[in-house]
Amino acid sequence: MSFTIRGAQPHAGHTVDIDECVPLTVQWPGYARLREAPQSVVLDVGASLVEVKTDRDSGEVVELVLVDVGRPEDSDPPLLVPGAMESGVPLMSYDESIQDGSAGGVHLYTDGLRVRFGEEGAARAVGDPTAVFGFSELGHLVEFDVRLDLDRMAQLRTVCGLVG
């Protein structure tokens, strides 16, 4: 994967917006502190597009946007809660030369959404109880989970073109 964790820093929550034009936007307080436009990388995850925005200086993740949802997988069970989790928002570097051949995808659960960036398993979790980044043993970004209540999940399913 082209994003690698370099560390984590404390944060004070995040906001989640669901919209018909852009299905899901998760934004952290660091976005408001930016002095210049963030570094923006759009990734193809299966049939969907995800944009990850980071602070150009620190690498702090400031926004994650589900730009387009192609074929989300819809699952009945809830998202699994990671065992140990570091509280904070990840600081990541991006390397264009490292490409992961695995497709990944978007998965909708009863209580949230998971974006899989590859096939590796997550060995490290960074975030808070409702928004968690998963990293492989080598530190590569492999997944992102966001938990939502039932009403917000129904709204997201509608925006994604799924009944329920």
C-alpha positions in Angstrom: 0.0 0.0 0.0 1.2 3.5 -0.7 0.4 5.0 2.7 2.6 4.1 5.7 2.1 5.2 9.3 4.8 7.3 10.8 3.2 7.9 14.2 0.0 9.2 15.8 -1.0 12.4 17.6 -3.9 13.2 19.9 -7.1 14.5 18.4 -10.4 15.8 19.6 -12.9 13.7 17.6 -14.1 13.9 14.0 -17.3 14.7 12.0 -19.1 12.5 9.6 -21.2 13.8 6.7 -23.4 11.7 4.5 -24.5 13.3 1.2 -26.1 12.2 -2.1 -23.2 13.8 -4.1 -20.3 12.5 -2.0 -21.6 9.5 0.0 -19.3 9.8 3.1 -16.9 12.4 4.4 -15.0 12.0 7.7 -13.1 15.1 8.8 -10.7 15.6 11.7 -10.0 19.0 13.5 -6.6 19.2 11.8 -8.4 20.2 8.6 -9.3 23.6 10.1 -5.7 24.2 11.1 -4.3 23.8 7.6 -2.3 26.7 6.2 -2.2 25.3 2.7 -4.2 22.8 0.7 -3.8 19.3 2.0 -2.0 16.6 0.0 -4.8 14.7 -1.7 -4.6 11.1 -3.0 -7.4 9.3 -4.7 -7.3 5.5 -4.4 -9.3 2.9 -6.4 -10.6 0.4 -3.9 -12.5 -2.2 -5.8 -15.2 -0.4 -7.8 -15.1 2.6 -5.4 -13.0 5.7 -5.1 -11.6 7.0 -1.8 -9.7 10.2 -1.3 -7.3 10.5 1.6 -6.2 14.1 2.6 -3.2 14.7 4.8 -1.3 17.8 6.1 1.6 18.3 3.8 4.0 19.1 6.6 3.1 16.6 9.4 1.3 13.8 7.4 -1.7 14.1 9.8 -4.8 12.6 8.3 -7.3 15.5 8.0 -10.1 14.0 5.8 -11.2 10.7 4.3 -13.8 10.9 1.6 -15.7 8.1 0.0 -16.0 9.8 -3.4 -17.9 7.2 -5.3 -19.3 3.8 -4.3 -19.3 1.2 -7.0 -20.4 -2.2 -5.7 -20.4 -2.1 -1.9 -20.6 -5.5 -0.1 -23.5 -5.5 2.3 -23.1 -7.6 5.5 -25.5 -8.3 8.4 -23.0 -8.7 11.2 -21.6 -5.7 13.1 -18.0 -4.5 12.6 -15.5 -6.2 14.7 -14.0 -4.0 17.5 -10.2 -4.0 17.4 -8.5 -5.5 20.4 -5.9 -2.9 21.3 -6.1 0.6 19.8 -3.9 3.6 20.0 -5.9 6.7 20.6 -5.2 9.5 18.1 -5.1 10.3 14.4 -2.4 8.8 12.2 0.5 10.6 10.7 1.2 9.0 7.3 3.6 9.3 4.4 2.6 8.5 0.9 4.9 6.8 -1.7 3.6 6.7 -5.3 6.2 4.1 -6.2 4.7 1.5 -3.9 1.6 0.0 -5.5 -0.6 -2.7 -4.0 -2.1 -5.0 -6.6 -5.0 -6.1 -4.4 -8.3 -4.5 -5.1 -9.8 -4.0 -1.6 -13.4 -2.7 -1.5 -16.1 -1.1 0.5 -18.1 -3.1 3.0 -21.3 -2.0 4.7 -22.2 -3.6 8.1 -25.2 -3.1 10.4 -23.3 -0.5 12.4 -20.8 1.0 10.1 -18.6 0.9 7.0 -15.2 -0.6 6.3 -12.9 0.4 3.5 -10.4 -2.3 2.6 -7.3 -1.0 0.9 -5.7 -4.4 0.4 -5.7 -8.0 1.5 -3.2 -7.8 4.4 -4.6 -8.1 7.9 -4.6 -5.2 10.4 -2.0 -5.6 13.1 -2.2 -2.1 14.5 -5.2 0.1 15.1 -5.1 3.9 15.5 -8.2 6.1 16.1 -11.1 6.3 18.5 -14.0 3.9 19.1 -16.0 5.2 16.1 -13.2 5.9 13.5 -10.3 3.4 13.3 -7.4 3.1 10.8 -5.9 -0.4 10.5 -2.3 -0.9 9.6 -0.3 -4.1 8.6 2.7 -5.4 10.5 4.8 -3.3 8.0 2.8 -0.2 8.8 0.9 0.0 5.5 -2.7 1.3 5.6 -5.0 -1.7 5.0 -8.4 -0.6 6.3 -10.5 2.2 7.7 -13.7 1.6 9.8 -16.3 4.2 10.8 -19.2 3.3 13.1 -22.6 4.9 12.6 -25.9 4.6 14.4 -28.8 2.8 12.7 -30.4 6.0 11.2 -27.1 7.1 9.7 -26.4 3.6 8.3 -29.9 3.6 6.7 -29.1 7.0 5.2 -25.7 5.7 3.9 -27.4 2.6 2.4 -29.9 4.9 0.6 -27.1 7.1 -0.8 -25.2 4.0 -1.9 -28.3 2.7 -3.8 -29.0 -0.2 -1.4 -32.4 -0.8 0.2 -32.5 -1.1 3.9 
